[in-house]
Amino acid sequence: MSSRRSRQSGSRISDDQIIDLVSKLRQLLPEIRDRRPDKVSASKVLQETCNYIRSLHREVDDLSERLSQLLSTIDADSAEAAIIRSLIM
């Protein structure tokens, strides 16, 4: 069990790494970028990050569905179909 503990402690994230990550996320998130950094908690940054990722997933799913619908309405051997297939792949 002691070897297990040593492996876990070796892979732990340091406080400095967490601070650095939160700082980078603050800069990337549109909802937080324009606010004063000292007014937004790390918890809020992480919550907004999760929300943003979910939003991006929905957009990808919607685009995928639209491309699939478009592909089903055109000739499978056409140039348009080849372009859509390349976008999906």
N, C-alpha and C positions, 0 to 999 in steps of 0.2 A: 504494500500500500504506500510505502514511502516513495517508491519510484513513481507511482501515479501522481502523488502530490507534487513532486519535483517537475514532472512534465506539465502539469496544469499551471504551476507558478511561472514556468518559462514561457507560456503562451498567453499570459495575462496582458491585457492592454493597460498601458500606463496612463496616469492622469494627464500627462502632457500630450499623449496621442489622442485622448478623448477631446481635450481642449482644441487641439489642432483640427480634428475632424469636424467638430461643431463650428469652428471658425470658417472652415471651407464650405460647409453646408450653408451657413448664413449668407455667404457671398453668391451661392448658386441659386438659392430659392427665390423665385420672383416675389412671393408673398412677404418675405422677410428682408430682402435686399435693401429696400428703401426705408426701413425703420432704423431707429438708433440701435446699434448692436447691444448696448448695455441694458436695453429695455426688453429684450427677448431672451427668455430662459432657454437653457440647453434642452429641457424637456419639450418646450414649444417648438424648437428647431427640429428635433427628432420627429415630433408628431407631424409637423408640416412636411418634412421629408417623406414620411410614409404616405401622406395624402397626395403629394406630388407624384410619387411613384405609381400609386393606384390610378391617378388621373392619366398618366402616360400609358399604363397598361390598357385602360379603357380606349384611349385613342388608337392604339395599335390594333386592338381587337376590332374596333369599328372600321378602320381602314382595311384590315384583312377581309372583313365581311363584304365591304363594298367592292374590293378587287375580285373576290370570288363571284359576287353577283354579276359584275361586269364581264368576267371571263365566261360565265355561263350563257351570256347573251350574244357572244360574237363567235365567228368561225374559228374553230380550234387551230386551224392551220394558217391563220392570218398573221400579219406582222404585229398587229395590236395584241393578239393573244400571246405571242412570243415575248413582247415587252412586259406584259402583265405577269407571265410566268417567271421572268427574270427578276421582277420586283418581289415576288412571293418567295423565291428561293433564297 
